[in-house]
Amino acid sequence: MRCVIARFPFDLTKNGVLESMKGVKPELVTDDLDLVIIGRHHYPAKQVGQIITRQDRRDFSAVEVLRAMTRLGFTCRPHPTAGPAPVADPYQRASAMLGRQQPVRLAYGRM
């Protein structure tokens, strides 16, 4: 399948990628990296792109590699975007706005 990575066309096949990645040790994976799952290994997208294109990692983006690997049928996981946890309880929302960790519940009419 023809894929464009870093403005260069590559004719990639799933078997060709598997053969290229055979014997390659995955780099240390942190939470902020995009992953490509090849076989039983989780590889950073930039590592896969460097091996299959033989280009410097600065020449392409992880998104280009993820797009190409997804089209070839590999499982890809983009890095999770950190967002605030939803706060449903109004007491928790008010406590979060005030900077408190635990909500303070008031019992009205009691002393």
N, C-alpha and C positions, 0 to 999 in steps of 0.2 A: 504494500500500500504506500502510495506517495504521501509523505508528510513534509511540511515545511517547518524547519526549526532554524531560527536565527537567519531568516531570509534565504536559506539554502534548501533545495529539495532533497529528500532522502527517500529511497525505496526501502522501506522497513517491512519485515514480516515478523510474526510472533515467534516463529522458530529461530529466526536470526537474532532477535533480542535475547531469547533464552540462551542461545549459544554464546553470545557476547558476554552475558552476565554469569555464565557458568564459572565457578571458581573465584568469583569476586566477593570479597568480604564486605558486608554492609558497614557503612560508617555509623558512628554513634548517632542515634536519632534523638532529637530533642522535640519538645512539644510544638515549637514554632515552625517545623519543617513540613513541606508537602511530601507525601509518601507514595511510592509505587510498590505494590506487592507483586513480587515475581517469585513463583514457587512458594516456599515457606519463609522467604526473607522479605523484610521491609527495608527498602532502599530509599534514601532521599532522592527526590526528583532530579536535582542537579547532578548527583553522582551518576544516575542512569543516563542523563543527557550527555554528560562528558564521555562516557564509555561508548555509547552507540554512535555519537557524531564525531568523536575525536576532536572536539573543539573545547576551547577554554570555557569555564563555567560563566564567565562574565559576558559571553557572547549571546546567551539565550536566557529566557526566563523559565521558571519552573512551570508556569502556566502552559507554555508551548509544549513542554515535555509531557505534562499531564494530559493535555488534549490528544497528543499523538499516541500515548500509551493506552488511553481510554478507547480510542478508535481501533487499536489493535486487539482489544479485549482484556487488557490487564485491569486489575482493581486498583484504583487510585483514591487517595484520601487527602483532600486539601487540609491545611492546618486549620484547627478550630478557631473561630473568631470568638474572642472573649467578650461577653456582654454581661450586663448586670443581671443578676438573678431576679425573676419576677417576685414582687412583694405584693401579696394579695390582701393581707390583713391590714386594716387602717392603723392599728397600733404599731405594727412593725414598720410601716411606711413613715409614721411620725417619728418613731425612734431613730430610723435611719437618717431622716432629715436633721435630727438633733445631734446625731453622732453617737448615739448610745448603741451598745451591742444587744442588750436584752430590753424588750419593751417593758414599760412600767404600766401596770394595770391599776386603775383607780377604782375603788369601790365607793360609789356615791352614797351619801347618807350614813356612812359609818365612820366612827372615829377611832 
